[in-house]
Amino acid sequence: MNSLEVAPVNWTVKAQEISFDVRPWINGRRIEASAKGHFATLNPANGDRLADLPACGAAEIDAAVSAARVAFERGSWANLSPRARARILMNFADAIERNADELALLDTLEMGMPIGAAAPDMRAAADAVRAVAEASDKLIDQVIPNDPSTLLLNLREPVGVVGAITPWNFPAYIGITKIAPALAVGNSVVLKPSEIASLSCLRLGELAAEAGVPDGVLNIVPGLGSGAGAALASHMDVDLLTFTGSTATGKRLIELSAQSNMKRLILECGGKSPQIVFDDIDDLDAIADAVVGSITFNSGQVCVAGSRLLVERSIHDALVERVLARAQQIEAGDPLNEATSFGPLASKDQHARVRRYYEAGQEEGAVAALPRGYSGRNDGCYWMPTVFTDVRSDMRIAQEEIFGPVLSVFAFEDELEAVRLANSTIYGLAASVWTRDLARALRLARAVKAGSVTITGKPGATAVDATAGAFEPHGQSGVGVEGGLDGMRAFTRLKSVSFAG
């Protein structure tokens, strides 16, 4: 090895050396929780107990919301200029990047994402912070045409205290994508991470303080959904709640908002995203790579995973053959090995959930064309890629979000049937369309009910930078806008100000 080469990271050694601080982060410091109960965080790759976290509840949430409110009203953050906040957020991004290995390792240990994917994910998170920092002074207020003797303005103000509840599938990344836009426009934040994977989010509080975020502006409280989560969602002094997770939980949060102070909601919930392939795309090998990659990345635990494959009948058999061949080649491995691309599911509960859907698909008459199921490993929550054919739209595997590496395949005759199949679920989060026909692409982009539609005419085309665009889910995939400038505006309140005479 020459002096310019970087020695490979021994992630197994790093995992043995890492320490966990499980205490909540409130008002700029770690505090001892008053909660008596605890919950365990486990390594899904081998079942090892990593740590016991305090099951924080109303007392810790009250303290965190109070700290956030005091900080907001004091104006130590909200009254800074957008550029001043942007400089601190840039420091935050740098701190995330400096500590990317640690954050990635925490996510790998807690929920099983292979380290080869988790480490780049943290660098993408740093870039997401930079994106909102750069945009923080681009949310332009408006002067409204009016009587010449008056001046009428529309002003954007921060909403105040933002509550955030985040999932376990991309723990630190999704936490950051909620924290960053909320902070960029001047809010204070209280974050409740998933009980399955809390450690990386807890670390973010220290990194934010290191970057210069004032005390109380960012608070992070671990706990169970029924305790800390419900307390945050029903808190009378939280102005807006942002959540990513299941549709069932999203509905419960709507109830808690209505029962408390009618706080505003941004909810990104379940998905059953279609991948629609027309026969004018001739590189079936590249399509098969993309289809399998979409349903197996992070072991299929992705809200926008392409879990339904809709294929024009003329190419159905040829494409399915290629999909099966590629899925068959995937091997499960140790998430701490950089060569591993496919790890375990995040928990025993998630493993049991996927198994139930696997059994339901067979019971309802779908053909398990790739019935791999268990990986043969007895030391973790592994489930191998599974492909069902002869799927009907009324089957549970076609209608309900599985959140695992399970692909349901349909054949369609024409464009109308493709749209009907694509829109045949309660969800509308994302969709992919493979066609070289521009007119058809435009029709499908409008006809498919999804917050985000990706049109691909050439396999291997450059991916879109998702941080630049905003989207709003359809159906029971959620409410509210995320991403881009409109996603930042969602964390503001619109005020009309008039100057007369």
MIMAR-744624 format. One record per residue (C-alpha): residue number from 1; residue in one letter; z, x, y. Coordinates in nm, 2 decimals. Example, Ala and Ser with C-alpha at 12.3 -4.5 7.8 and 13.67 -1.06 7.14 Angstrom:
2
{1,"A",{0.78,1.23,-0.45}}
{2,"S",{0.71,1.37,-0.11}}
***
This chain:
501
{1,"M",{0.00,0.00,0.00}}
{2,"N",{-0.10,0.14,0.34}}
{3,"S",{0.11,0.11,0.65}}
{4,"L",{-0.09,-0.19,0.78}}
{5,"E",{-0.04,-0.40,0.47}}
{6,"V",{0.24,-0.65,0.45}}
{7,"A",{0.45,-0.65,0.14}}
{8,"P",{0.44,-0.98,-0.05}}
{9,"V",{0.74,-1.20,-0.01}}
{10,"N",{0.97,-1.24,-0.31}}
{11,"W",{1.06,-1.60,-0.26}}
{12,"T",{1.29,-1.62,-0.56}}
{13,"V",{1.50,-1.34,-0.41}}
{14,"K",{1.50,-1.51,-0.07}}
{15,"A",{1.61,-1.83,-0.24}}
{16,"Q",{1.91,-1.66,-0.39}}
{17,"E",{2.00,-1.51,-0.05}}
{18,"I",{1.97,-1.82,0.17}}
{19,"S",{2.27,-2.00,0.30}}
{20,"F",{2.31,-2.36,0.38}}
{21,"D",{2.49,-2.51,0.68}}
{22,"V",{2.53,-2.88,0.61}}
{23,"R",{2.72,-2.98,0.92}}
{24,"P",{2.57,-3.22,1.17}}
{25,"W",{2.43,-3.08,1.50}}
{26,"I",{2.57,-3.28,1.79}}
{27,"N",{2.59,-3.19,2.16}}
{28,"G",{2.46,-2.84,2.11}}
{29,"R",{2.68,-2.72,1.83}}
{30,"R",{2.77,-2.77,1.46}}
{31,"I",{3.06,-3.00,1.41}}
{32,"E",{3.28,-3.09,1.12}}
{33,"A",{3.19,-3.44,1.01}}
{34,"S",{3.47,-3.70,0.99}}
{35,"A",{3.30,-3.87,0.70}}
{36,"K",{3.49,-3.85,0.37}}
{37,"G",{3.20,-3.90,0.14}}
{38,"H",{2.93,-3.65,0.04}}
{39,"F",{2.59,-3.65,-0.13}}
{40,"A",{2.42,-3.38,-0.33}}
{41,"T",{2.09,-3.22,-0.25}}
{42,"L",{1.91,-3.10,-0.57}}
{43,"N",{1.62,-2.87,-0.65}}
{44,"P",{1.36,-3.10,-0.82}}
{45,"A",{1.20,-2.80,-0.99}}
{46,"N",{1.50,-2.74,-1.21}}
{47,"G",{1.77,-2.99,-1.12}}
{48,"D",{2.00,-2.73,-0.97}}
{49,"R",{2.26,-2.85,-0.71}}
{50,"L",{2.18,-2.68,-0.38}}
{51,"A",{2.46,-2.82,-0.16}}
{52,"D",{2.68,-3.12,-0.09}}
{53,"L",{2.62,-3.27,0.25}}
{54,"P",{2.85,-3.50,0.45}}
{55,"A",{2.75,-3.87,0.42}}
{56,"C",{2.78,-3.92,0.80}}
{57,"G",{2.81,-4.27,0.92}}
{58,"A",{2.88,-4.47,1.24}}
{59,"A",{3.13,-4.22,1.38}}
{60,"E",{2.89,-3.93,1.38}}
{61,"I",{2.60,-4.15,1.50}}
{62,"D",{2.81,-4.28,1.78}}
{63,"A",{2.90,-3.92,1.88}}
{64,"A",{2.54,-3.81,1.87}}
{65,"V",{2.41,-4.11,2.06}}
{66,"S",{2.68,-4.07,2.32}}
{67,"A",{2.59,-3.70,2.36}}
{68,"A",{2.22,-3.79,2.40}}
{69,"R",{2.30,-4.06,2.66}}
{70,"V",{2.51,-3.83,2.86}}
{71,"A",{2.25,-3.56,2.86}}
{72,"F",{1.98,-3.81,2.96}}
{73,"E",{2.18,-3.96,3.24}}
{74,"R",{2.28,-3.62,3.36}}
{75,"G",{1.92,-3.53,3.39}}
{76,"S",{1.95,-3.17,3.26}}
{77,"W",{1.63,-3.24,3.06}}
{78,"A",{1.48,-3.56,3.19}}
{79,"N",{1.48,-3.45,3.55}}
{80,"L",{1.30,-3.12,3.48}}
{81,"S",{0.94,-3.10,3.58}}
{82,"P",{0.69,-3.14,3.30}}
{83,"R",{0.59,-2.77,3.32}}
{84,"A",{0.96,-2.67,3.30}}
{85,"R",{1.00,-2.87,2.98}}
{86,"A",{0.68,-2.73,2.85}}
{87,"R",{0.80,-2.37,2.89}}
{88,"I",{1.11,-2.45,2.68}}
{89,"L",{0.91,-2.63,2.42}}
{90,"M",{0.68,-2.33,2.40}}
{91,"N",{0.99,-2.13,2.33}}
{92,"F",{1.09,-2.38,2.06}}
{93,"A",{0.75,-2.34,1.90}}
{94,"D",{0.79,-1.97,1.90}}
{95,"A",{1.13,-2.01,1.74}}
{96,"I",{0.99,-2.23,1.47}}
{97,"E",{0.72,-1.98,1.39}}
{98,"R",{0.97,-1.69,1.38}}
{99,"N",{1.17,-1.88,1.13}}
{100,"A",{0.88,-2.04,0.94}}
{101,"D",{0.97,-1.87,0.62}}
{102,"E",{1.32,-2.00,0.62}}
{103,"L",{1.22,-2.35,0.71}}
{104,"A",{0.95,-2.35,0.45}}
{105,"L",{1.19,-2.22,0.18}}
{106,"L",{1.44,-2.49,0.26}}
{107,"D",{1.17,-2.76,0.21}}
{108,"T",{1.05,-2.60,-0.11}}
{109,"L",{1.40,-2.58,-0.25}}
{110,"E",{1.49,-2.94,-0.16}}
{111,"M",{1.18,-3.14,-0.23}}
{112,"G",{0.95,-2.91,-0.44}}
{113,"M",{0.65,-2.85,-0.21}}
{114,"P",{0.49,-2.52,-0.33}}
{115,"I",{0.58,-2.24,-0.09}}
{116,"G",{0.21,-2.16,-0.05}}
{117,"A",{0.17,-2.50,0.12}}
{118,"A",{0.51,-2.52,0.29}}
{119,"A",{0.48,-2.19,0.48}}
{120,"P",{0.15,-2.29,0.65}}
{121,"D",{0.30,-2.63,0.72}}
{122,"M",{0.57,-2.47,0.93}}
{123,"R",{0.31,-2.28,1.14}}
{124,"A",{0.12,-2.61,1.18}}
{125,"A",{0.45,-2.76,1.31}}
{126,"A",{0.48,-2.49,1.57}}
{127,"D",{0.13,-2.56,1.68}}
{128,"A",{0.21,-2.93,1.70}}
{129,"V",{0.49,-2.85,1.94}}
{130,"R",{0.26,-2.63,2.15}}
{131,"A",{0.01,-2.92,2.17}}
{132,"V",{0.25,-3.16,2.32}}
{133,"A",{0.39,-2.89,2.55}}
{134,"E",{0.04,-2.82,2.68}}
{135,"A",{-0.01,-3.20,2.74}}
{136,"S",{0.32,-3.27,2.90}}
{137,"D",{0.18,-3.28,3.26}}
{138,"K",{-0.14,-3.47,3.15}}
{139,"L",{0.02,-3.81,3.14}}
{140,"I",{-0.12,-3.92,3.48}}
{141,"D",{0.04,-4.21,3.67}}
{142,"Q",{-0.18,-4.47,3.84}}
{143,"V",{-0.24,-4.60,4.19}}
{144,"I",{-0.34,-4.96,4.16}}
{145,"P",{-0.60,-5.11,4.40}}
{146,"N",{-0.42,-5.36,4.62}}
{147,"D",{-0.38,-5.50,4.97}}
{148,"P",{-0.45,-5.22,5.22}}
{149,"S",{-0.10,-5.27,5.37}}
{150,"T",{0.07,-5.19,5.04}}
{151,"L",{0.08,-4.91,4.78}}
{152,"L",{0.12,-5.02,4.42}}
{153,"L",{0.20,-4.76,4.15}}
{154,"N",{0.23,-4.76,3.78}}
{155,"L",{0.48,-4.49,3.68}}
{156,"R",{0.56,-4.36,3.33}}
{157,"E",{0.93,-4.29,3.26}}
{158,"P",{1.11,-4.16,2.95}}
{159,"V",{1.26,-4.45,2.75}}
{160,"G",{1.60,-4.27,2.73}}
{161,"V",{1.76,-4.22,2.39}}
{162,"V",{1.52,-4.20,2.10}}
{163,"G",{1.64,-4.24,1.74}}
{164,"A",{1.43,-4.09,1.47}}
{165,"I",{1.45,-4.14,1.09}}
{166,"T",{1.23,-3.91,0.89}}
{167,"P",{1.11,-3.89,0.52}}
{168,"W",{1.15,-3.63,0.26}}
{169,"N",{0.78,-3.55,0.18}}
{170,"F",{0.73,-3.32,0.48}}
{171,"P",{1.08,-3.28,0.61}}
{172,"A",{1.07,-3.03,0.89}}
{173,"Y",{0.71,-3.10,0.99}}
{174,"I",{0.75,-3.48,1.04}}
{175,"G",{1.08,-3.42,1.21}}
{176,"I",{0.91,-3.19,1.46}}
{177,"T",{0.62,-3.43,1.52}}
{178,"K",{0.88,-3.69,1.63}}
{179,"I",{1.11,-3.46,1.82}}
{180,"A",{0.84,-3.28,2.02}}
{181,"P",{0.66,-3.57,2.19}}
{182,"A",{0.99,-3.75,2.26}}
{183,"L",{1.13,-3.44,2.43}}
{184,"A",{0.80,-3.36,2.61}}
{185,"V",{0.82,-3.67,2.82}}
{186,"G",{1.19,-3.63,2.90}}
{187,"N",{1.39,-3.82,2.63}}
{188,"S",{1.70,-3.72,2.44}}
{189,"V",{1.68,-3.75,2.06}}
{190,"V",{1.91,-3.83,1.76}}
{191,"L",{1.74,-3.75,1.43}}
{192,"K",{1.85,-3.87,1.09}}
{193,"P",{1.66,-3.68,0.82}}
{194,"S",{1.61,-3.80,0.46}}
{195,"E",{1.91,-3.75,0.23}}
{196,"I",{1.67,-3.59,-0.02}}
{197,"A",{1.57,-3.31,0.22}}
{198,"S",{1.79,-3.26,0.52}}
{199,"L",{1.85,-2.88,0.55}}
{200,"S",{1.54,-2.78,0.74}}
{201,"C",{1.58,-3.05,0.99}}
{202,"L",{1.94,-2.95,1.05}}
{203,"R",{1.82,-2.60,1.13}}
{204,"L",{1.59,-2.73,1.40}}
{205,"G",{1.89,-2.81,1.62}}
{206,"E",{1.99,-2.44,1.64}}
{207,"L",{1.63,-2.33,1.70}}
{208,"A",{1.60,-2.58,1.99}}
{209,"A",{1.92,-2.46,2.15}}
{210,"E",{1.80,-2.10,2.11}}
{211,"A",{1.48,-2.20,2.29}}
{212,"G",{1.67,-2.34,2.59}}
{213,"V",{1.70,-2.72,2.51}}
{214,"P",{2.02,-2.83,2.68}}
{215,"D",{2.32,-2.95,2.49}}
{216,"G",{2.30,-3.32,2.38}}
{217,"V",{1.93,-3.34,2.42}}
{218,"L",{1.86,-3.30,2.05}}
{219,"N",{2.11,-3.41,1.79}}
{220,"I",{2.07,-3.41,1.41}}
{221,"V",{2.29,-3.61,1.17}}
{222,"P",{2.26,-3.61,0.79}}
{223,"G",{2.35,-3.91,0.59}}
{224,"L",{2.24,-4.19,0.36}}
{225,"G",{2.00,-4.47,0.48}}
{226,"S",{2.27,-4.73,0.43}}
{227,"G",{2.52,-4.54,0.64}}
{228,"A",{2.38,-4.31,0.91}}
{229,"G",{2.03,-4.46,0.90}}
{230,"A",{2.15,-4.82,0.95}}
{231,"A",{2.40,-4.71,1.21}}
{232,"L",{2.12,-4.54,1.41}}
{233,"A",{1.88,-4.83,1.37}}
{234,"S",{2.14,-5.09,1.48}}
{235,"H",{2.30,-4.89,1.76}}
{236,"M",{2.32,-5.07,2.09}}
{237,"D",{2.25,-4.76,2.30}}
{238,"V",{1.93,-4.64,2.13}}
{239,"D",{1.63,-4.74,2.33}}
{240,"L",{1.35,-4.66,2.08}}
{241,"L",{1.35,-4.59,1.71}}
{242,"T",{1.07,-4.40,1.54}}
{243,"F",{1.04,-4.40,1.16}}
{244,"T",{0.81,-4.27,0.89}}
{245,"G",{0.87,-4.40,0.54}}
{246,"S",{0.83,-4.70,0.31}}
{247,"T",{0.72,-5.04,0.42}}
{248,"A",{1.03,-5.20,0.28}}
{249,"T",{1.25,-4.98,0.49}}
{250,"G",{1.03,-5.04,0.79}}
{251,"K",{1.08,-5.41,0.76}}
{252,"R",{1.46,-5.36,0.74}}
{253,"L",{1.45,-5.15,1.06}}
{254,"I",{1.27,-5.44,1.23}}
{255,"E",{1.56,-5.67,1.13}}
{256,"L",{1.82,-5.42,1.25}}
{257,"S",{1.64,-5.38,1.59}}
{258,"A",{1.63,-5.76,1.63}}
{259,"Q",{1.99,-5.80,1.54}}
{260,"S",{2.11,-5.53,1.78}}
{261,"N",{1.94,-5.46,2.12}}
{262,"M",{1.57,-5.53,2.05}}
{263,"K",{1.50,-5.15,2.06}}
{264,"R",{1.13,-5.06,2.06}}
{265,"L",{0.99,-4.94,1.73}}
{266,"I",{0.73,-4.69,1.62}}
{267,"L",{0.69,-4.73,1.24}}
{268,"E",{0.45,-4.54,1.01}}
{269,"C",{0.49,-4.70,0.67}}
{270,"G",{0.31,-4.72,0.34}}
{271,"G",{-0.05,-4.66,0.26}}
{272,"K",{-0.30,-4.72,-0.02}}
{273,"S",{-0.59,-4.52,0.14}}
{274,"P",{-0.94,-4.57,0.00}}
{275,"Q",{-1.19,-4.29,-0.05}}
{276,"I",{-1.53,-4.46,-0.04}}
{277,"V",{-1.83,-4.27,-0.18}}
{278,"F",{-2.19,-4.38,-0.14}}
{279,"D",{-2.47,-4.24,-0.35}}
{280,"D",{-2.65,-4.07,-0.06}}
{281,"I",{-2.41,-3.78,-0.09}}
{282,"D",{-2.56,-3.55,-0.35}}
{283,"D",{-2.30,-3.28,-0.39}}
{284,"L",{-2.07,-3.45,-0.64}}
{285,"D",{-1.89,-3.13,-0.73}}
{286,"A",{-1.77,-3.09,-0.37}}
{287,"I",{-1.67,-3.46,-0.35}}
{288,"A",{-1.47,-3.43,-0.67}}
{289,"D",{-1.29,-3.13,-0.53}}
{290,"A",{-1.20,-3.32,-0.22}}
{291,"V",{-1.09,-3.64,-0.41}}
{292,"V",{-0.87,-3.45,-0.65}}
{293,"G",{-0.73,-3.24,-0.36}}
{294,"S",{-0.64,-3.56,-0.17}}
{295,"I",{-0.44,-3.72,-0.45}}
{296,"T",{-0.27,-3.40,-0.58}}
{297,"F",{-0.17,-3.22,-0.25}}
{298,"N",{0.21,-3.22,-0.23}}
{299,"S",{0.20,-3.39,-0.58}}
{300,"G",{0.05,-3.70,-0.42}}
{301,"Q",{0.35,-3.76,-0.20}}
{302,"V",{0.15,-3.81,0.12}}
{303,"C",{0.13,-4.14,0.31}}
{304,"V",{-0.24,-4.10,0.37}}
{305,"A",{-0.32,-3.97,0.01}}
{306,"G",{-0.66,-4.11,-0.11}}
{307,"S",{-0.50,-4.30,-0.40}}
{308,"R",{-0.80,-4.54,-0.45}}
{309,"L",{-1.15,-4.40,-0.53}}
{310,"L",{-1.43,-4.65,-0.46}}
{311,"V",{-1.76,-4.52,-0.59}}
{312,"E",{-2.11,-4.67,-0.57}}
{313,"R",{-2.20,-4.77,-0.93}}
{314,"S",{-2.51,-4.56,-0.95}}
{315,"I",{-2.30,-4.24,-0.93}}
{316,"H",{-1.97,-4.37,-1.07}}
{317,"D",{-1.98,-4.22,-1.41}}
{318,"A",{-2.11,-3.88,-1.29}}
{319,"L",{-1.84,-3.85,-1.02}}
{320,"V",{-1.56,-3.97,-1.24}}
{321,"E",{-1.65,-3.71,-1.50}}
{322,"R",{-1.62,-3.44,-1.24}}
{323,"V",{-1.29,-3.58,-1.11}}
{324,"L",{-1.14,-3.58,-1.46}}
{325,"A",{-1.25,-3.23,-1.53}}
{326,"R",{-1.09,-3.10,-1.21}}
{327,"A",{-0.77,-3.29,-1.25}}
{328,"Q",{-0.74,-3.17,-1.61}}
{329,"Q",{-0.75,-2.81,-1.49}}
{330,"I",{-0.44,-2.85,-1.26}}
{331,"E",{-0.13,-2.68,-1.39}}
{332,"A",{0.22,-2.73,-1.27}}
{333,"G",{0.42,-2.43,-1.17}}
{334,"D",{0.72,-2.28,-1.00}}
{335,"P",{0.72,-2.39,-0.64}}
{336,"L",{0.86,-2.04,-0.54}}
{337,"N",{0.54,-1.88,-0.68}}
{338,"E",{0.28,-1.85,-0.41}}
{339,"A",{0.01,-1.90,-0.67}}
{340,"T",{0.14,-2.25,-0.75}}
{341,"S",{-0.06,-2.53,-0.60}}
{342,"F",{0.11,-2.82,-0.78}}
{343,"G",{0.49,-2.87,-0.79}}
{344,"P",{0.73,-3.14,-0.90}}
{345,"L",{0.80,-3.47,-0.75}}
{346,"A",{1.08,-3.47,-0.50}}
{347,"S",{1.35,-3.64,-0.71}}
{348,"K",{1.44,-3.81,-1.04}}
{349,"D",{1.41,-4.14,-0.87}}
{350,"Q",{1.06,-4.07,-0.76}}
{351,"H",{0.97,-3.94,-1.11}}
{352,"A",{1.10,-4.27,-1.26}}
{353,"R",{0.90,-4.47,-1.00}}
{354,"V",{0.57,-4.30,-1.09}}
{355,"R",{0.64,-4.35,-1.46}}
{356,"R",{0.70,-4.72,-1.40}}
{357,"Y",{0.36,-4.75,-1.23}}
{358,"Y",{0.19,-4.55,-1.50}}
{359,"E",{0.33,-4.80,-1.76}}
{360,"A",{0.24,-5.10,-1.54}}
{361,"G",{-0.12,-4.98,-1.51}}
{362,"Q",{-0.16,-4.96,-1.89}}
{363,"E",{0.02,-5.30,-1.94}}
{364,"E",{-0.22,-5.47,-1.69}}
{365,"G",{-0.53,-5.33,-1.87}}
{366,"A",{-0.64,-5.03,-1.67}}
{367,"V",{-0.77,-4.74,-1.87}}
{368,"A",{-0.57,-4.42,-1.84}}
{369,"A",{-0.88,-4.19,-1.84}}
{370,"L",{-0.65,-3.89,-1.78}}
{371,"P",{-0.31,-3.99,-1.93}}
{372,"R",{-0.14,-3.66,-1.87}}
{373,"G",{0.19,-3.79,-1.74}}
{374,"Y",{0.46,-3.55,-1.83}}
{375,"S",{0.39,-3.18,-1.78}}
{376,"G",{0.57,-3.06,-2.08}}
{377,"R",{0.83,-2.90,-1.86}}
{378,"N",{1.18,-3.01,-1.93}}
{379,"D",{1.35,-2.85,-1.63}}
{380,"G",{1.23,-3.06,-1.34}}
{381,"C",{1.07,-3.37,-1.20}}
{382,"Y",{0.71,-3.29,-1.29}}
{383,"W",{0.44,-3.55,-1.33}}
{384,"M",{0.08,-3.44,-1.39}}
{385,"P",{-0.23,-3.59,-1.22}}
{386,"T",{-0.32,-3.93,-1.37}}
{387,"V",{-0.65,-4.11,-1.34}}
{388,"F",{-0.70,-4.48,-1.41}}
{389,"T",{-1.05,-4.64,-1.45}}
{390,"D",{-1.15,-5.01,-1.49}}
{391,"V",{-0.89,-5.10,-1.23}}
{392,"R",{-0.89,-5.44,-1.08}}
{393,"S",{-0.78,-5.52,-0.72}}
{394,"D",{-0.50,-5.75,-0.84}}
{395,"M",{-0.32,-5.48,-1.04}}
{396,"R",{0.00,-5.32,-0.91}}
{397,"I",{-0.15,-4.97,-0.93}}
{398,"A",{-0.42,-5.10,-0.69}}
{399,"Q",{-0.19,-5.28,-0.45}}
{400,"E",{0.13,-5.09,-0.43}}
{401,"E",{0.20,-4.74,-0.29}}
{402,"I",{0.30,-4.52,-0.58}}
{403,"F",{0.36,-4.20,-0.39}}
{404,"G",{0.26,-3.97,-0.67}}
{405,"P",{-0.05,-3.80,-0.82}}
{406,"V",{-0.20,-4.13,-0.96}}
{407,"L",{-0.56,-4.22,-0.88}}
{408,"S",{-0.72,-4.56,-0.93}}
{409,"V",{-1.10,-4.58,-0.96}}
{410,"F",{-1.32,-4.87,-0.87}}
{411,"A",{-1.70,-4.91,-0.89}}
{412,"F",{-1.89,-5.11,-0.62}}
{413,"E",{-2.24,-5.24,-0.60}}
{414,"D",{-2.31,-5.25,-0.22}}
{415,"E",{-2.16,-5.19,0.12}}
{416,"L",{-2.01,-5.54,0.14}}
{417,"E",{-1.82,-5.50,-0.18}}
{418,"A",{-1.70,-5.15,-0.07}}
{419,"V",{-1.55,-5.30,0.24}}
{420,"R",{-1.39,-5.59,0.05}}
{421,"L",{-1.23,-5.35,-0.19}}
{422,"A",{-1.12,-5.11,0.09}}
{423,"N",{-0.95,-5.40,0.27}}
{424,"S",{-0.80,-5.57,-0.03}}
{425,"T",{-0.44,-5.44,0.01}}
{426,"I",{-0.16,-5.51,0.26}}
{427,"Y",{-0.19,-5.16,0.40}}
{428,"G",{-0.42,-5.00,0.66}}
{429,"L",{-0.31,-4.65,0.73}}
{430,"A",{-0.61,-4.42,0.66}}
{431,"A",{-0.95,-4.42,0.49}}
{432,"S",{-1.23,-4.18,0.40}}
{433,"V",{-1.60,-4.26,0.38}}
{434,"W",{-1.86,-4.03,0.23}}
{435,"T",{-2.21,-4.11,0.35}}
{436,"R",{-2.50,-3.94,0.53}}
{437,"D",{-2.62,-4.27,0.67}}
{438,"L",{-2.51,-4.27,1.04}}
{439,"A",{-2.56,-4.65,1.09}}
{440,"R",{-2.36,-4.72,0.77}}
{441,"A",{-2.09,-4.48,0.88}}
{442,"L",{-2.05,-4.67,1.21}}
{443,"R",{-2.04,-5.00,1.03}}
{444,"L",{-1.77,-4.88,0.79}}
{445,"A",{-1.57,-4.71,1.06}}
{446,"R",{-1.54,-5.06,1.23}}
{447,"A",{-1.51,-5.27,0.92}}
{448,"V",{-1.25,-5.08,0.73}}
{449,"K",{-0.90,-5.18,0.84}}
{450,"A",{-0.72,-4.85,0.89}}
{451,"G",{-0.56,-4.66,1.17}}
{452,"S",{-0.76,-4.35,1.09}}
{453,"V",{-1.11,-4.33,0.93}}
{454,"T",{-1.27,-4.00,0.84}}
{455,"I",{-1.65,-4.00,0.79}}
{456,"T",{-1.79,-3.71,0.59}}
{457,"G",{-2.16,-3.65,0.56}}
{458,"K",{-2.14,-3.30,0.43}}
{459,"P",{-1.88,-3.17,0.19}}
{460,"G",{-1.69,-2.88,0.32}}
{461,"A",{-1.72,-2.98,0.68}}
{462,"T",{-1.46,-2.85,0.92}}
{463,"A",{-1.14,-3.06,0.92}}
{464,"V",{-1.04,-3.24,1.24}}
{465,"D",{-0.73,-3.13,1.43}}
{466,"A",{-0.51,-3.43,1.37}}
{467,"T",{-0.28,-3.35,1.66}}
{468,"A",{-0.55,-3.43,1.92}}
{469,"G",{-0.61,-3.79,1.81}}
{470,"A",{-0.40,-4.10,1.83}}
{471,"F",{-0.39,-4.38,1.58}}
{472,"E",{-0.23,-4.72,1.52}}
{473,"P",{-0.18,-4.85,1.16}}
{474,"H",{-0.31,-5.18,1.04}}
{475,"G",{-0.13,-5.44,0.83}}
{476,"Q",{0.20,-5.34,0.67}}
{477,"S",{0.13,-4.97,0.73}}
{478,"G",{0.34,-4.99,1.05}}
{479,"V",{0.34,-5.06,1.42}}
{480,"G",{0.30,-4.84,1.73}}
{481,"V",{0.09,-4.54,1.82}}
{482,"E",{0.14,-4.18,1.71}}
{483,"G",{-0.05,-3.87,1.79}}
{484,"G",{-0.24,-3.74,2.10}}
{485,"L",{-0.17,-3.84,2.46}}
{486,"D",{-0.13,-4.21,2.36}}
{487,"G",{0.14,-4.10,2.11}}
{488,"M",{0.33,-3.93,2.39}}
{489,"R",{0.29,-4.24,2.61}}
{490,"A",{0.46,-4.44,2.33}}
{491,"F",{0.78,-4.26,2.41}}
{492,"T",{0.76,-4.37,2.78}}
{493,"R",{0.83,-4.69,2.97}}
{494,"L",{0.58,-4.83,3.22}}
{495,"K",{0.72,-4.92,3.56}}
{496,"S",{0.55,-5.09,3.86}}
{497,"V",{0.65,-4.97,4.20}}
{498,"S",{0.52,-5.13,4.52}}
{499,"F",{0.55,-5.01,4.88}}
{500,"A",{0.49,-5.29,5.12}}
{501,"G",{0.41,-5.26,5.49}}
***
